[in-house]
Amino acid sequence: MLIGQGYKNQFLSEEEISDLMSQALDAADLEDKRVLILIPDSTRTAPIPQMFRLFHEYLGDKAAALDYLIALGTHQPMNEEAINKLVGVTPDERSGKYAGVNIFNHRWDLPETFVSLGKITPAEVEEISGGLMREEVNIRINKLIFNYDQLIICGPTFPHEVVGFSGGNKYFFPGISGADVINFSHWLGAIITSYEIMGTKYTPVRRVIDRAAAMIDLPKLCFSMVVKGEDLAGLYIGTPEEAYDAATDLSSKLHIVWVDKPFKRVLSVMPEMYDDIWTAAKGMYKMEPAIAGGGEVIIYAPHIDEISYTHGHIIDRVGYHVRDYFLKQWDRFKDEPTGVLAHSTHLRGIGAYENGVEKPRIEVTLATRIPPERCAQVNLGYLDPDAINFEDWKNREDEGILFVPKAGEQLYRVKS
């Protein structure tokens, strides 16, 4: 049964949030149950501190265990200081009031983290992907979940470059999954292209994720949040599929900006919650559909000095390229992690590769602390961030120039 409420022009009150949570948790009957809650890391805007506090109020004295697992995908593990900030507690509260609550990083980097749930067959993959791919996918997931009686997903829903919209079963795959599913799902999305897939509720990648999640034989409940600015505009609670379906309807109204004509240049200002280009690339993904051919998106992030803390050495080797650069030279790249190749194509955008010449549709420029030599090495432009004055970019939409003060979560598209 879906429980939820959402608004386009106002926010949920604390009373409304508490009421929705109490209805859902009472119905779930979690007395003496071991509960594990999956949450995002700090690269997602969401009122996690508020939800952390409310879950503890309702379940702290009722559940046999109330623990958290941060669905990192392949992001860097968070240290204790960062975790405390994520859930909104002081060190004293963490060791006192919340001493019984464990908060785990998803250790994607350790092979012993995982257990295999089964495999999606080549025939299923071919059917799901509409014939784009045919291969076997091993469905591995963090085995920690099987220490619990109830799984709860608690995270926000936004337009997403790989899946269409984030949220729902995405917190399992790729949130706490093994590399097989991550690489497969991201490459499938890359073949379709993020330009096409973003902002679409049901995509082939979503079907893969839902198929994999069906293999998890545990009770699942999902708290799908729709955030506007920093506040909660919607909360939908039900199965991961139900909650996702409802949350995307509101997200599509709040997080997609429709413009009359494409822009020639965009300055995407990235907040500090993105600490490398791997995460800050959303400033490109979400803008690409609204940039004219031959135009440019500038990722402005003077706090960033690394391409990827996890995958930077691979990106240094392969660079950023359009999809067909890889597909038409597959023998050269077939042994590279396809999840990294997918990220490469997402950031470089759509384009062509013909007769050995790469022709991206638009230009991508970094205004970060990554030096110009490294930007050139990975096939991106460079702009000195200290030379950028925001006032030069503001209020110039009529000239085809757009200033986005907090990029990465709203998708821009041109009205058809």
Helices and strands as residue ranges (DSSP letters): E 3-6, H 14-28, E 34-39, H 48-59, E 65-70, H 80-87, H 91-95, E 103-105, G 111-113, E 114-120, H 122-128, E 137-142, G 143-147, E 150-156, E 159-160, E 164-165, G 168-171, H 179-192, H 194-197, H 204-213, E 220-228, E 231-238, H 240-254, E 256-259, E 263-269, H 277-280, H 282-285, G 288-290, E 291-301, H 312-318, H 323-327, H 330-333, H 338-348, E 351-354, E 357-360, E 363-368, H 372-377, E 381-382, G 385-387, G 390-392, G 397-399, E 401-404, E 411-414
